[in-house]
């Protein structure tokens, strides 16, 4: 479907584009000024958005004769912006006769609204000694914040309560961590056994670039050692080795990488150490032994699906049986925390296929489970295939997501972090579930951007978080390593210099 929008004084082009893609997930949306537009195709939807200086708003669908009118309200610019967004959302609800689970919210972190309000409420009700943040967030507070989601942003009741529950749970953990005084360490290994169809991360099939593996490893190790000096003796709260698939490395290479971390950083304050083992076809007993001996207690064994036809279609060589063997091997080696990632909306699957995957996962009983709604990224092979072969966005995954919530509940897992992305199936969310005593610290700290992250490896992004203080809001500044492996190797000193400038200069 082709959608043409004439935007006359609206000023919310990015939001309008995302909103239209949420209501019409398979549409190609083009937004132009009327004077620059060409005639749309006969089957196109044609919208016009007009915002007059007086604050009067018009939203029309020209061919069907739909018309909505409203007025900008609010005293501050932010309130007026939200008023306009809500007008666009309610207009499309009236036109399409459907609502979105997250209402007019299009941002990455919908829980931020709840967290901000909770912090405000806790300032007037100080944290009692010996109590955590969740304990003082009583039912009255929860109801107030839920009503903000429902009445201000049109979020449905279940998602509103989910956001409030997760925000309370995150706050109860984050308030106990001296995250202003420490940091999280991320190390990215840009290799995988094969490249999955949906992937847009810095990842390269290792078989086609063996000559780059060793020089890249040495560059990452140099990055790690220099970063330890930049962080000036501060101890990381959490360490996460991701990628890519770190276990694509040979066991001795993985050991060299992990020993560089242990030798470079004060490990005494580390609360959580994760290795994204990820692909079952990259894991063996020797690699798991290295991970345990080098101090990591949390790993991910990520099937994405337990349906073999799906795995072949998306480019993953491992089989469901291999996933099961790897999981049991890790359990036998006393890993205290095993996470599993799943993706809803994969090509060729339906709700019944997801049900089969969840039944297998429940049999394994991981300590945590992360459920992703497929987001088609522009840098992925899947996005290119969809354009070339005119493939639609896929099926509505809302029923499948409900099955995932039910499965998590049956395993005793609670939702503890959540984020959203553009172009997600079903306009849903990515949500992490875990046992109450196994909440993923790194995931929460990084997702809520309350702690600095020192990142090493190609494409890794470091963040410096300066907490709010008297008269100053929280600030976040970033620097990114180059993604291409050869460039990272050649420019490693430049990447280190960027990081030194980020963390060592006064802001």
Buried (B, 14 or more C-beta within 10 A) or exposed (E): EBBBBBBBEBEBEEBBBBBBBBBBBEBEBBBEEEEEBEEBEEEBBBBBBBBEEEBEBBBBBBEEEBBBEBEBEEEEEEEBBBBBBBBBBBBBBEBEEEBBBBBBBBEEBBBBBBBEBBBEBBEEEEEEEEEBBBEBBEEEBBEEBBEBBBEBBBBBEEBBBBBBBBBBBBBBBBBEBEBEEBBBBBBBBBBBBBBBBBBBBBBBEBEEBEEBBEBBBBBBBBBBBBBBEBBEEBBBBBBBBBBBBBBBBBBEBBBBBBBBBEEBBEBEBBBBBBBBBBBBBBBEEEBBEBBBEBBBBBBBBBBBBBBEEBBEBBBBEBBBEBBBBBBEBBBEEEBEBBBBBBBBBBBEBEBEBBBBBBEBBBEBBBBBBBBBBBBBBEEBBBBEBBEEEEBEBBBBBBBBBEBBBEBBEEBEBBBBBBBBBBBBBBBBBBBBBBBEEBBBBBBBBBBBBBBBBBBBBBBBEBBBBBEEEEEEEEEEBEBEBBBBBEBBBEBBEEBBBBBBEBBEEEE
